[in-house]
Amino acid sequence: MPEPTRILIIEDRPADALLAQHTIRQALEACQFQRVDTIHGVLAALEQSAPDLIISDFNLPQFDGLAVLALVLERAPLTPVIIFTGAINEDTAVACMKAGATDYVIKEHMWRLGPAVLQALDQTKLRRERQQAEEALRESEERYRTIVETQTEFVLRQKPDGQLVFVNDAYCRYWGKTREELLDPAWD
């Protein structure tokens, strides 16, 4: 059985948090919730439980959704944040999206929360997979570069017209020239 999705809910109203949990569970059964309502609670949750997703109200007594976004981007940049609020303000929604929110769901449109959570989790999964693929590619390129550069045999690549586009160190040492000199089209 897969690990449950850890969701941090930043909400000062317990009833709104329970309603959000109920709505999310309709779309995603295997989930585990933690609710906090202070900035210290957010910090502790980010350090202790490493949530997979954050649902945050925008208007909280001590801070707002933009402060949450800034904190999450600093401490857990790959964690998606959905702003879930009663505030119906287009400027606020745009500011949140520009600040890094994954989505902005108005509490009156509660039905959007489940799909928004699934989409945010899918986007995060794809982003992590792409990051892993890029890292694997970098490692592969480094291994290839190390193999080619440590060869005592000549390794070179040239265009059909004979112009060199790559030479390894052994080739450079043989000709007593730098790579830049050897790759210069004027060199013969």
CNS distance restraints for C-alpha pairs under 8 A (distance, minus, plus):
assign (resid   3 and name CA) (resid  30 and name CA) 7.56 0.50 0.50
assign (resid   4 and name CA) (resid  30 and name CA) 4.67 0.50 0.50
assign (resid   4 and name CA) (resid  31 and name CA) 4.56 0.50 0.50
assign (resid   4 and name CA) (resid  32 and name CA) 6.00 0.50 0.50
assign (resid   5 and name CA) (resid  30 and name CA) 6.20 0.50 0.50
assign (resid   5 and name CA) (resid  31 and name CA) 4.39 0.50 0.50
assign (resid   5 and name CA) (resid  32 and name CA) 5.98 0.50 0.50
assign (resid   5 and name CA) (resid  51 and name CA) 7.83 0.50 0.50
assign (resid   5 and name CA) (resid  52 and name CA) 6.11 0.50 0.50
assign (resid   5 and name CA) (resid  53 and name CA) 7.83 0.50 0.50
assign (resid   6 and name CA) (resid  31 and name CA) 5.88 0.50 0.50
assign (resid   6 and name CA) (resid  32 and name CA) 4.93 0.50 0.50
assign (resid   6 and name CA) (resid  33 and name CA) 6.09 0.50 0.50
assign (resid   6 and name CA) (resid  34 and name CA) 7.83 0.50 0.50
assign (resid   6 and name CA) (resid  49 and name CA) 7.86 0.50 0.50
assign (resid   6 and name CA) (resid  50 and name CA) 7.78 0.50 0.50
assign (resid   6 and name CA) (resid  51 and name CA) 4.90 0.50 0.50
assign (resid   6 and name CA) (resid  52 and name CA) 5.15 0.50 0.50
assign (resid   6 and name CA) (resid  53 and name CA) 6.64 0.50 0.50
assign (resid   7 and name CA) (resid  31 and name CA) 6.96 0.50 0.50
assign (resid   7 and name CA) (resid  32 and name CA) 6.04 0.50 0.50
assign (resid   7 and name CA) (resid  33 and name CA) 4.95 0.50 0.50
assign (resid   7 and name CA) (resid  34 and name CA) 6.44 0.50 0.50
assign (resid   7 and name CA) (resid  51 and name CA) 5.52 0.50 0.50
assign (resid   7 and name CA) (resid  52 and name CA) 5.95 0.50 0.50
assign (resid   7 and name CA) (resid  53 and name CA) 4.95 0.50 0.50
assign (resid   7 and name CA) (resid  54 and name CA) 5.67 0.50 0.50
assign (resid   7 and name CA) (resid  55 and name CA) 7.26 0.50 0.50
assign (resid   8 and name CA) (resid  33 and name CA) 5.87 0.50 0.50
assign (resid   8 and name CA) (resid  34 and name CA) 4.97 0.50 0.50
assign (resid   8 and name CA) (resid  35 and name CA) 5.93 0.50 0.50
assign (resid   8 and name CA) (resid  36 and name CA) 7.54 0.50 0.50
assign (resid   8 and name CA) (resid  45 and name CA) 7.52 0.50 0.50
assign (resid   8 and name CA) (resid  51 and name CA) 5.97 0.50 0.50
assign (resid   8 and name CA) (resid  52 and name CA) 7.97 0.50 0.50
assign (resid   8 and name CA) (resid  53 and name CA) 6.35 0.50 0.50
assign (resid   8 and name CA) (resid  54 and name CA) 4.75 0.50 0.50
assign (resid   8 and name CA) (resid  55 and name CA) 6.19 0.50 0.50
assign (resid   9 and name CA) (resid  17 and name CA) 6.74 0.50 0.50
assign (resid   9 and name CA) (resid  33 and name CA) 6.98 0.50 0.50
assign (resid   9 and name CA) (resid  34 and name CA) 6.03 0.50 0.50
assign (resid   9 and name CA) (resid  35 and name CA) 4.66 0.50 0.50
assign (resid   9 and name CA) (resid  36 and name CA) 6.39 0.50 0.50
assign (resid   9 and name CA) (resid  54 and name CA) 5.91 0.50 0.50
assign (resid   9 and name CA) (resid  55 and name CA) 4.78 0.50 0.50
assign (resid   9 and name CA) (resid  56 and name CA) 5.78 0.50 0.50
assign (resid  10 and name CA) (resid  35 and name CA) 5.77 0.50 0.50
assign (resid  10 and name CA) (resid  36 and name CA) 5.05 0.50 0.50
assign (resid  10 and name CA) (resid  37 and name CA) 5.44 0.50 0.50
assign (resid  10 and name CA) (resid  38 and name CA) 7.91 0.50 0.50
assign (resid  10 and name CA) (resid  42 and name CA) 7.38 0.50 0.50
assign (resid  10 and name CA) (resid  54 and name CA) 7.44 0.50 0.50
assign (resid  10 and name CA) (resid  55 and name CA) 6.15 0.50 0.50
assign (resid  10 and name CA) (resid  56 and name CA) 4.51 0.50 0.50
assign (resid  10 and name CA) (resid  57 and name CA) 6.09 0.50 0.50
assign (resid  11 and name CA) (resid  16 and name CA) 7.31 0.50 0.50
assign (resid  11 and name CA) (resid  17 and name CA) 6.14 0.50 0.50
assign (resid  11 and name CA) (resid  35 and name CA) 6.74 0.50 0.50
assign (resid  11 and name CA) (resid  36 and name CA) 6.35 0.50 0.50
assign (resid  11 and name CA) (resid  37 and name CA) 5.28 0.50 0.50
assign (resid  11 and name CA) (resid  56 and name CA) 6.23 0.50 0.50
assign (resid  11 and name CA) (resid  57 and name CA) 5.44 0.50 0.50
assign (resid  11 and name CA) (resid  60 and name CA) 7.14 0.50 0.50
assign (resid  12 and name CA) (resid  36 and name CA) 7.42 0.50 0.50
assign (resid  12 and name CA) (resid  37 and name CA) 4.91 0.50 0.50
assign (resid  12 and name CA) (resid  57 and name CA) 7.98 0.50 0.50
assign (resid  12 and name CA) (resid  60 and name CA) 6.38 0.50 0.50
assign (resid  12 and name CA) (resid  61 and name CA) 7.63 0.50 0.50
assign (resid  13 and name CA) (resid  17 and name CA) 6.45 0.50 0.50
assign (resid  14 and name CA) (resid  18 and name CA) 6.19 0.50 0.50
assign (resid  15 and name CA) (resid  19 and name CA) 6.20 0.50 0.50
assign (resid  16 and name CA) (resid  20 and name CA) 6.15 0.50 0.50
assign (resid  17 and name CA) (resid  21 and name CA) 6.16 0.50 0.50
assign (resid  17 and name CA) (resid  35 and name CA) 7.25 0.50 0.50
assign (resid  18 and name CA) (resid  22 and name CA) 6.14 0.50 0.50
assign (resid  19 and name CA) (resid  23 and name CA) 6.20 0.50 0.50
assign (resid  20 and name CA) (resid  24 and name CA) 6.08 0.50 0.50
assign (resid  20 and name CA) (resid 110 and name CA) 7.69 0.50 0.50
assign (resid  20 and name CA) (resid 113 and name CA) 7.56 0.50 0.50
assign (resid  21 and name CA) (resid  25 and name CA) 6.04 0.50 0.50
assign (resid  21 and name CA) (resid  33 and name CA) 7.38 0.50 0.50
assign (resid  22 and name CA) (resid  26 and name CA) 6.55 0.50 0.50
assign (resid  23 and name CA) (resid  27 and name CA) 7.12 0.50 0.50
assign (resid  23 and name CA) (resid 110 and name CA) 7.31 0.50 0.50
assign (resid  23 and name CA) (resid 111 and name CA) 7.19 0.50 0.50
assign (resid  23 and name CA) (resid 113 and name CA) 6.88 0.50 0.50
assign (resid  23 and name CA) (resid 114 and name CA) 6.11 0.50 0.50
assign (resid  24 and name CA) (resid  28 and name CA) 5.89 0.50 0.50
assign (resid  24 and name CA) (resid  29 and name CA) 7.91 0.50 0.50
assign (resid  24 and name CA) (resid 113 and name CA) 6.62 0.50 0.50
assign (resid  24 and name CA) (resid 114 and name CA) 4.78 0.50 0.50
assign (resid  24 and name CA) (resid 117 and name CA) 7.24 0.50 0.50
assign (resid  25 and name CA) (resid  29 and name CA) 4.92 0.50 0.50
assign (resid  25 and name CA) (resid  30 and name CA) 7.60 0.50 0.50
assign (resid  25 and name CA) (resid  31 and name CA) 7.14 0.50 0.50
assign (resid  25 and name CA) (resid 114 and name CA) 7.74 0.50 0.50
assign (resid  26 and name CA) (resid 114 and name CA) 7.05 0.50 0.50
assign (resid  27 and name CA) (resid 114 and name CA) 5.11 0.50 0.50
assign (resid  27 and name CA) (resid 115 and name CA) 6.97 0.50 0.50
assign (resid  27 and name CA) (resid 118 and name CA) 7.38 0.50 0.50
assign (resid  28 and name CA) (resid 114 and name CA) 7.43 0.50 0.50
assign (resid  28 and name CA) (resid 118 and name CA) 7.48 0.50 0.50
assign (resid  36 and name CA) (resid  41 and name CA) 5.34 0.50 0.50
assign (resid  36 and name CA) (resid  42 and name CA) 6.37 0.50 0.50
assign (resid  37 and name CA) (resid  41 and name CA) 6.54 0.50 0.50
assign (resid  37 and name CA) (resid  42 and name CA) 7.56 0.50 0.50
assign (resid  37 and name CA) (resid  60 and name CA) 7.51 0.50 0.50
assign (resid  38 and name CA) (resid  42 and name CA) 6.39 0.50 0.50
assign (resid  38 and name CA) (resid  62 and name CA) 6.99 0.50 0.50
assign (resid  39 and name CA) (resid  43 and name CA) 6.27 0.50 0.50
assign (resid  39 and name CA) (resid  62 and name CA) 7.62 0.50 0.50
assign (resid  39 and name CA) (resid  63 and name CA) 7.34 0.50 0.50
assign (resid  40 and name CA) (resid  44 and name CA) 6.13 0.50 0.50
assign (resid  41 and name CA) (resid  45 and name CA) 6.03 0.50 0.50
assign (resid  42 and name CA) (resid  46 and name CA) 6.15 0.50 0.50
assign (resid  43 and name CA) (resid  47 and name CA) 6.32 0.50 0.50
assign (resid  44 and name CA) (resid  48 and name CA) 5.87 0.50 0.50
assign (resid  45 and name CA) (resid  49 and name CA) 5.46 0.50 0.50
assign (resid  45 and name CA) (resid  50 and name CA) 6.74 0.50 0.50
assign (resid  45 and name CA) (resid  51 and name CA) 7.44 0.50 0.50
assign (resid  46 and name CA) (resid  50 and name CA) 5.04 0.50 0.50
assign (resid  46 and name CA) (resid  51 and name CA) 6.62 0.50 0.50
assign (resid  46 and name CA) (resid  72 and name CA) 7.97 0.50 0.50
assign (resid  46 and name CA) (resid  75 and name CA) 7.34 0.50 0.50
assign (resid  46 and name CA) (resid  76 and name CA) 7.26 0.50 0.50
assign (resid  50 and name CA) (resid  76 and name CA) 7.98 0.50 0.50
assign (resid  51 and name CA) (resid  79 and name CA) 7.22 0.50 0.50
assign (resid  52 and name CA) (resid  79 and name CA) 5.98 0.50 0.50
assign (resid  52 and name CA) (resid  80 and name CA) 7.41 0.50 0.50
assign (resid  52 and name CA) (resid 121 and name CA) 7.76 0.50 0.50
assign (resid  53 and name CA) (resid  79 and name CA) 5.72 0.50 0.50
assign (resid  53 and name CA) (resid  80 and name CA) 5.26 0.50 0.50
assign (resid  53 and name CA) (resid  81 and name CA) 6.16 0.50 0.50
assign (resid  53 and name CA) (resid  82 and name CA) 7.94 0.50 0.50
assign (resid  53 and name CA) (resid 117 and name CA) 7.89 0.50 0.50
assign (resid  53 and name CA) (resid 120 and name CA) 7.90 0.50 0.50
assign (resid  53 and name CA) (resid 121 and name CA) 7.34 0.50 0.50
assign (resid  54 and name CA) (resid  79 and name CA) 7.18 0.50 0.50
assign (resid  54 and name CA) (resid  80 and name CA) 6.23 0.50 0.50
assign (resid  54 and name CA) (resid  81 and name CA) 4.69 0.50 0.50
assign (resid  54 and name CA) (resid  82 and name CA) 6.22 0.50 0.50
assign (resid  55 and name CA) (resid  81 and name CA) 5.85 0.50 0.50
assign (resid  55 and name CA) (resid  82 and name CA) 4.88 0.50 0.50
assign (resid  55 and name CA) (resid  83 and name CA) 5.92 0.50 0.50
assign (resid  55 and name CA) (resid  84 and name CA) 6.29 0.50 0.50
assign (resid  56 and name CA) (resid  65 and name CA) 6.54 0.50 0.50
assign (resid  56 and name CA) (resid  68 and name CA) 7.62 0.50 0.50
assign (resid  56 and name CA) (resid  81 and name CA) 7.10 0.50 0.50
assign (resid  56 and name CA) (resid  82 and name CA) 6.24 0.50 0.50
assign (resid  56 and name CA) (resid  83 and name CA) 4.92 0.50 0.50
assign (resid  56 and name CA) (resid  84 and name CA) 5.61 0.50 0.50
assign (resid  56 and name CA) (resid  85 and name CA) 7.64 0.50 0.50
assign (resid  57 and name CA) (resid  64 and name CA) 7.64 0.50 0.50
assign (resid  57 and name CA) (resid  65 and name CA) 6.40 0.50 0.50
assign (resid  57 and name CA) (resid  83 and name CA) 5.75 0.50 0.50
assign (resid  57 and name CA) (resid  84 and name CA) 4.94 0.50 0.50
assign (resid  57 and name CA) (resid  85 and name CA) 4.91 0.50 0.50
assign (resid  58 and name CA) (resid  64 and name CA) 5.11 0.50 0.50
assign (resid  58 and name CA) (resid  65 and name CA) 4.14 0.50 0.50
assign (resid  58 and name CA) (resid  66 and name CA) 7.52 0.50 0.50
assign (resid  58 and name CA) (resid  83 and name CA) 6.20 0.50 0.50
assign (resid  58 and name CA) (resid  84 and name CA) 6.77 0.50 0.50
assign (resid  58 and name CA) (resid  85 and name CA) 5.53 0.50 0.50
assign (resid  58 and name CA) (resid  87 and name CA) 7.51 0.50 0.50
assign (resid  59 and name CA) (resid  63 and name CA) 7.16 0.50 0.50
assign (resid  59 and name CA) (resid  64 and name CA) 5.09 0.50 0.50
assign (resid  59 and name CA) (resid  65 and name CA) 6.69 0.50 0.50
assign (resid  59 and name CA) (resid  85 and name CA) 7.35 0.50 0.50
assign (resid  59 and name CA) (resid  87 and name CA) 7.86 0.50 0.50
assign (resid  60 and name CA) (resid  64 and name CA) 5.45 0.50 0.50
assign (resid  60 and name CA) (resid  65 and name CA) 7.83 0.50 0.50
assign (resid  63 and name CA) (resid  67 and name CA) 6.31 0.50 0.50
assign (resid  63 and name CA) (resid  68 and name CA) 7.77 0.50 0.50
assign (resid  64 and name CA) (resid  68 and name CA) 6.59 0.50 0.50
assign (resid  65 and name CA) (resid  69 and name CA) 6.17 0.50 0.50
assign (resid  65 and name CA) (resid  83 and name CA) 6.78 0.50 0.50
assign (resid  65 and name CA) (resid  96 and name CA) 7.35 0.50 0.50
assign (resid  66 and name CA) (resid  70 and name CA) 6.21 0.50 0.50
assign (resid  66 and name CA) (resid  95 and name CA) 7.97 0.50 0.50
assign (resid  66 and name CA) (resid  96 and name CA) 6.28 0.50 0.50
assign (resid  66 and name CA) (resid  99 and name CA) 6.95 0.50 0.50
assign (resid  67 and name CA) (resid  71 and name CA) 6.17 0.50 0.50
assign (resid  68 and name CA) (resid  72 and name CA) 6.09 0.50 0.50
assign (resid  69 and name CA) (resid  73 and name CA) 6.01 0.50 0.50
assign (resid  69 and name CA) (resid  81 and name CA) 7.13 0.50 0.50
assign (resid  69 and name CA) (resid  96 and name CA) 7.77 0.50 0.50
assign (resid  69 and name CA) (resid  99 and name CA) 6.61 0.50 0.50
assign (resid  69 and name CA) (resid 100 and name CA) 6.51 0.50 0.50
assign (resid  69 and name CA) (resid 101 and name CA) 6.72 0.50 0.50
assign (resid  70 and name CA) (resid  74 and name CA) 6.23 0.50 0.50
assign (resid  70 and name CA) (resid  99 and name CA) 7.36 0.50 0.50
assign (resid  71 and name CA) (resid  75 and name CA) 6.08 0.50 0.50
assign (resid  72 and name CA) (resid  76 and name CA) 5.06 0.50 0.50
assign (resid  72 and name CA) (resid  77 and name CA) 5.99 0.50 0.50
assign (resid  72 and name CA) (resid  79 and name CA) 7.21 0.50 0.50
assign (resid  73 and name CA) (resid  77 and name CA) 4.19 0.50 0.50
assign (resid  73 and name CA) (resid  78 and name CA) 7.66 0.50 0.50
assign (resid  73 and name CA) (resid  79 and name CA) 7.97 0.50 0.50
assign (resid  73 and name CA) (resid 100 and name CA) 7.58 0.50 0.50
assign (resid  78 and name CA) (resid 124 and name CA) 7.02 0.50 0.50
assign (resid  79 and name CA) (resid 124 and name CA) 7.45 0.50 0.50
assign (resid  80 and name CA) (resid 101 and name CA) 6.99 0.50 0.50
assign (resid  80 and name CA) (resid 102 and name CA) 5.74 0.50 0.50
assign (resid  80 and name CA) (resid 120 and name CA) 6.31 0.50 0.50
assign (resid  80 and name CA) (resid 121 and name CA) 7.54 0.50 0.50
assign (resid  80 and name CA) (resid 124 and name CA) 6.97 0.50 0.50
assign (resid  81 and name CA) (resid 100 and name CA) 7.77 0.50 0.50
assign (resid  81 and name CA) (resid 101 and name CA) 5.20 0.50 0.50
assign (resid  81 and name CA) (resid 102 and name CA) 5.44 0.50 0.50
assign (resid  81 and name CA) (resid 103 and name CA) 7.13 0.50 0.50
assign (resid  82 and name CA) (resid 101 and name CA) 5.84 0.50 0.50
assign (resid  82 and name CA) (resid 102 and name CA) 5.47 0.50 0.50
assign (resid  82 and name CA) (resid 103 and name CA) 4.82 0.50 0.50
assign (resid  82 and name CA) (resid 104 and name CA) 5.72 0.50 0.50
assign (resid  82 and name CA) (resid 105 and name CA) 7.19 0.50 0.50
assign (resid  82 and name CA) (resid 116 and name CA) 7.77 0.50 0.50
assign (resid  82 and name CA) (resid 117 and name CA) 7.70 0.50 0.50
assign (resid  83 and name CA) (resid  96 and name CA) 7.62 0.50 0.50
assign (resid  83 and name CA) (resid 101 and name CA) 6.77 0.50 0.50
assign (resid  83 and name CA) (resid 102 and name CA) 7.98 0.50 0.50
assign (resid  83 and name CA) (resid 103 and name CA) 6.29 0.50 0.50
assign (resid  83 and name CA) (resid 104 and name CA) 4.70 0.50 0.50
assign (resid  83 and name CA) (resid 105 and name CA) 6.11 0.50 0.50
assign (resid  84 and name CA) (resid 104 and name CA) 6.04 0.50 0.50
assign (resid  84 and name CA) (resid 105 and name CA) 4.81 0.50 0.50
assign (resid  84 and name CA) (resid 106 and name CA) 5.74 0.50 0.50
assign (resid  84 and name CA) (resid 107 and name CA) 6.28 0.50 0.50
assign (resid  84 and name CA) (resid 113 and name CA) 7.92 0.50 0.50
assign (resid  85 and name CA) (resid 104 and name CA) 7.79 0.50 0.50
assign (resid  85 and name CA) (resid 105 and name CA) 6.47 0.50 0.50
assign (resid  85 and name CA) (resid 106 and name CA) 5.05 0.50 0.50
assign (resid  85 and name CA) (resid 107 and name CA) 5.41 0.50 0.50
assign (resid  86 and name CA) (resid 106 and name CA) 5.45 0.50 0.50
assign (resid  86 and name CA) (resid 107 and name CA) 5.06 0.50 0.50
assign (resid  86 and name CA) (resid 108 and name CA) 6.88 0.50 0.50
assign (resid  87 and name CA) (resid 106 and name CA) 6.86 0.50 0.50
assign (resid  88 and name CA) (resid 106 and name CA) 6.77 0.50 0.50
assign (resid  89 and name CA) (resid  93 and name CA) 6.37 0.50 0.50
assign (resid  90 and name CA) (resid  94 and name CA) 6.17 0.50 0.50
assign (resid  91 and name CA) (resid  95 and name CA) 6.09 0.50 0.50
assign (resid  92 and name CA) (resid  96 and name CA) 6.12 0.50 0.50
assign (resid  93 and name CA) (resid  97 and name CA) 6.23 0.50 0.50
assign (resid  93 and name CA) (resid 104 and name CA) 6.17 0.50 0.50
assign (resid  94 and name CA) (resid  98 and name CA) 6.09 0.50 0.50
assign (resid  95 and name CA) (resid  99 and name CA) 6.06 0.50 0.50
assign (resid  96 and name CA) (resid 100 and name CA) 6.43 0.50 0.50
assign (resid  96 and name CA) (resid 101 and name CA) 5.48 0.50 0.50
assign (resid  96 and name CA) (resid 104 and name CA) 7.51 0.50 0.50
assign (resid  97 and name CA) (resid 101 and name CA) 4.66 0.50 0.50
assign (resid  97 and name CA) (resid 102 and name CA) 6.70 0.50 0.50
assign (resid  97 and name CA) (resid 103 and name CA) 6.79 0.50 0.50
assign (resid  97 and name CA) (resid 104 and name CA) 7.40 0.50 0.50
assign (resid 102 and name CA) (resid 120 and name CA) 6.44 0.50 0.50
assign (resid 103 and name CA) (resid 116 and name CA) 6.82 0.50 0.50
assign (resid 103 and name CA) (resid 120 and name CA) 7.83 0.50 0.50
assign (resid 105 and name CA) (resid 109 and name CA) 6.86 0.50 0.50
assign (resid 105 and name CA) (resid 110 and name CA) 7.36 0.50 0.50
assign (resid 105 and name CA) (resid 112 and name CA) 6.64 0.50 0.50
assign (resid 105 and name CA) (resid 113 and name CA) 6.40 0.50 0.50
assign (resid 105 and name CA) (resid 116 and name CA) 7.94 0.50 0.50
assign (resid 106 and name CA) (resid 110 and name CA) 6.80 0.50 0.50
assign (resid 109 and name CA) (resid 113 and name CA) 7.75 0.50 0.50
assign (resid 111 and name CA) (resid 115 and name CA) 7.89 0.50 0.50
assign (resid 112 and name CA) (resid 116 and name CA) 6.04 0.50 0.50
assign (resid 113 and name CA) (resid 117 and name CA) 6.11 0.50 0.50
assign (resid 114 and name CA) (resid 118 and name CA) 6.39 0.50 0.50
assign (resid 115 and name CA) (resid 119 and name CA) 6.08 0.50 0.50
assign (resid 116 and name CA) (resid 120 and name CA) 6.04 0.50 0.50
assign (resid 117 and name CA) (resid 121 and name CA) 6.17 0.50 0.50
assign (resid 118 and name CA) (resid 122 and name CA) 6.15 0.50 0.50
assign (resid 119 and name CA) (resid 123 and name CA) 6.10 0.50 0.50
assign (resid 120 and name CA) (resid 124 and name CA) 6.13 0.50 0.50
assign (resid 121 and name CA) (resid 125 and name CA) 6.13 0.50 0.50
assign (resid 122 and name CA) (resid 126 and name CA) 6.23 0.50 0.50
assign (resid 123 and name CA) (resid 127 and name CA) 6.09 0.50 0.50
assign (resid 124 and name CA) (resid 128 and name CA) 6.12 0.50 0.50
assign (resid 125 and name CA) (resid 129 and name CA) 6.13 0.50 0.50
assign (resid 126 and name CA) (resid 130 and name CA) 6.08 0.50 0.50
assign (resid 127 and name CA) (resid 131 and name CA) 6.12 0.50 0.50
assign (resid 128 and name CA) (resid 132 and name CA) 6.14 0.50 0.50
assign (resid 129 and name CA) (resid 133 and name CA) 6.13 0.50 0.50
assign (resid 130 and name CA) (resid 134 and name CA) 6.09 0.50 0.50
assign (resid 131 and name CA) (resid 135 and name CA) 6.18 0.50 0.50
assign (resid 132 and name CA) (resid 136 and name CA) 6.12 0.50 0.50
assign (resid 133 and name CA) (resid 137 and name CA) 6.10 0.50 0.50
assign (resid 134 and name CA) (resid 138 and name CA) 6.20 0.50 0.50
assign (resid 135 and name CA) (resid 139 and name CA) 6.22 0.50 0.50
assign (resid 136 and name CA) (resid 140 and name CA) 6.09 0.50 0.50
assign (resid 137 and name CA) (resid 141 and name CA) 6.06 0.50 0.50
assign (resid 138 and name CA) (resid 142 and name CA) 6.13 0.50 0.50
assign (resid 139 and name CA) (resid 143 and name CA) 6.22 0.50 0.50
assign (resid 140 and name CA) (resid 144 and name CA) 6.16 0.50 0.50
assign (resid 141 and name CA) (resid 145 and name CA) 6.00 0.50 0.50
assign (resid 142 and name CA) (resid 146 and name CA) 6.07 0.50 0.50
assign (resid 143 and name CA) (resid 147 and name CA) 6.19 0.50 0.50
assign (resid 144 and name CA) (resid 148 and name CA) 6.14 0.50 0.50
assign (resid 145 and name CA) (resid 149 and name CA) 5.91 0.50 0.50
assign (resid 146 and name CA) (resid 150 and name CA) 6.01 0.50 0.50
assign (resid 147 and name CA) (resid 151 and name CA) 6.32 0.50 0.50
assign (resid 148 and name CA) (resid 155 and name CA) 6.81 0.50 0.50
assign (resid 148 and name CA) (resid 168 and name CA) 6.51 0.50 0.50
assign (resid 149 and name CA) (resid 168 and name CA) 5.46 0.50 0.50
assign (resid 149 and name CA) (resid 169 and name CA) 5.83 0.50 0.50
assign (resid 149 and name CA) (resid 170 and name CA) 7.64 0.50 0.50
assign (resid 150 and name CA) (resid 169 and name CA) 7.62 0.50 0.50
assign (resid 151 and name CA) (resid 155 and name CA) 7.70 0.50 0.50
assign (resid 151 and name CA) (resid 168 and name CA) 7.87 0.50 0.50
assign (resid 151 and name CA) (resid 170 and name CA) 6.93 0.50 0.50
assign (resid 152 and name CA) (resid 170 and name CA) 5.59 0.50 0.50
assign (resid 153 and name CA) (resid 170 and name CA) 6.38 0.50 0.50
assign (resid 153 and name CA) (resid 171 and name CA) 7.74 0.50 0.50
assign (resid 154 and name CA) (resid 167 and name CA) 7.54 0.50 0.50
assign (resid 154 and name CA) (resid 168 and name CA) 6.59 0.50 0.50
assign (resid 154 and name CA) (resid 170 and name CA) 5.70 0.50 0.50
assign (resid 154 and name CA) (resid 171 and name CA) 5.14 0.50 0.50
assign (resid 155 and name CA) (resid 166 and name CA) 7.93 0.50 0.50
assign (resid 155 and name CA) (resid 167 and name CA) 5.78 0.50 0.50
assign (resid 155 and name CA) (resid 168 and name CA) 5.41 0.50 0.50
assign (resid 155 and name CA) (resid 170 and name CA) 7.72 0.50 0.50
assign (resid 155 and name CA) (resid 171 and name CA) 6.97 0.50 0.50
assign (resid 156 and name CA) (resid 164 and name CA) 7.19 0.50 0.50
assign (resid 156 and name CA) (resid 165 and name CA) 7.57 0.50 0.50
assign (resid 156 and name CA) (resid 166 and name CA) 5.22 0.50 0.50
assign (resid 156 and name CA) (resid 167 and name CA) 4.29 0.50 0.50
assign (resid 156 and name CA) (resid 168 and name CA) 6.42 0.50 0.50
assign (resid 156 and name CA) (resid 171 and name CA) 7.74 0.50 0.50
assign (resid 157 and name CA) (resid 164 and name CA) 5.95 0.50 0.50
assign (resid 157 and name CA) (resid 165 and name CA) 5.59 0.50 0.50
assign (resid 157 and name CA) (resid 166 and name CA) 4.99 0.50 0.50
assign (resid 157 and name CA) (resid 167 and name CA) 6.61 0.50 0.50
assign (resid 158 and name CA) (resid 162 and name CA) 5.60 0.50 0.50
assign (resid 158 and name CA) (resid 163 and name CA) 5.31 0.50 0.50
assign (resid 158 and name CA) (resid 164 and name CA) 4.14 0.50 0.50
assign (resid 158 and name CA) (resid 165 and name CA) 5.14 0.50 0.50
assign (resid 158 and name CA) (resid 166 and name CA) 6.84 0.50 0.50
assign (resid 159 and name CA) (resid 163 and name CA) 5.29 0.50 0.50
assign (resid 159 and name CA) (resid 164 and name CA) 6.41 0.50 0.50
assign (resid 159 and name CA) (resid 165 and name CA) 6.88 0.50 0.50
assign (resid 163 and name CA) (resid 183 and name CA) 7.48 0.50 0.50
assign (resid 163 and name CA) (resid 185 and name CA) 6.25 0.50 0.50
assign (resid 164 and name CA) (resid 182 and name CA) 7.25 0.50 0.50
assign (resid 164 and name CA) (resid 183 and name CA) 5.44 0.50 0.50
assign (resid 164 and name CA) (resid 185 and name CA) 7.66 0.50 0.50
assign (resid 165 and name CA) (resid 183 and name CA) 5.91 0.50 0.50
assign (resid 166 and name CA) (resid 183 and name CA) 6.96 0.50 0.50
assign (resid 167 and name CA) (resid 171 and name CA) 6.10 0.50 0.50
assign (resid 167 and name CA) (resid 172 and name CA) 7.03 0.50 0.50
assign (resid 167 and name CA) (resid 179 and name CA) 6.74 0.50 0.50
assign (resid 167 and name CA) (resid 182 and name CA) 7.81 0.50 0.50
assign (resid 167 and name CA) (resid 183 and name CA) 7.85 0.50 0.50
assign (resid 168 and name CA) (resid 172 and name CA) 6.57 0.50 0.50
assign (resid 168 and name CA) (resid 179 and name CA) 7.87 0.50 0.50
assign (resid 169 and name CA) (resid 173 and name CA) 6.11 0.50 0.50
assign (resid 169 and name CA) (resid 179 and name CA) 7.81 0.50 0.50
assign (resid 170 and name CA) (resid 174 and name CA) 6.22 0.50 0.50
assign (resid 171 and name CA) (resid 175 and name CA) 6.45 0.50 0.50
assign (resid 172 and name CA) (resid 176 and name CA) 5.80 0.50 0.50
assign (resid 172 and name CA) (resid 177 and name CA) 5.35 0.50 0.50
assign (resid 172 and name CA) (resid 178 and name CA) 5.89 0.50 0.50
assign (resid 172 and name CA) (resid 179 and name CA) 6.16 0.50 0.50
assign (resid 172 and name CA) (resid 182 and name CA) 7.45 0.50 0.50
assign (resid 173 and name CA) (resid 177 and name CA) 6.70 0.50 0.50
assign (resid 177 and name CA) (resid 181 and name CA) 6.14 0.50 0.50
assign (resid 177 and name CA) (resid 182 and name CA) 6.55 0.50 0.50
assign (resid 178 and name CA) (resid 182 and name CA) 6.36 0.50 0.50
assign (resid 179 and name CA) (resid 183 and name CA) 6.09 0.50 0.50
assign (resid 180 and name CA) (resid 184 and name CA) 6.16 0.50 0.50
assign (resid 181 and name CA) (resid 187 and name CA) 6.93 0.50 0.50
assign (resid 182 and name CA) (resid 187 and name CA) 6.24 0.50 0.50
assign (resid 183 and name CA) (resid 187 and name CA) 7.38 0.50 0.50
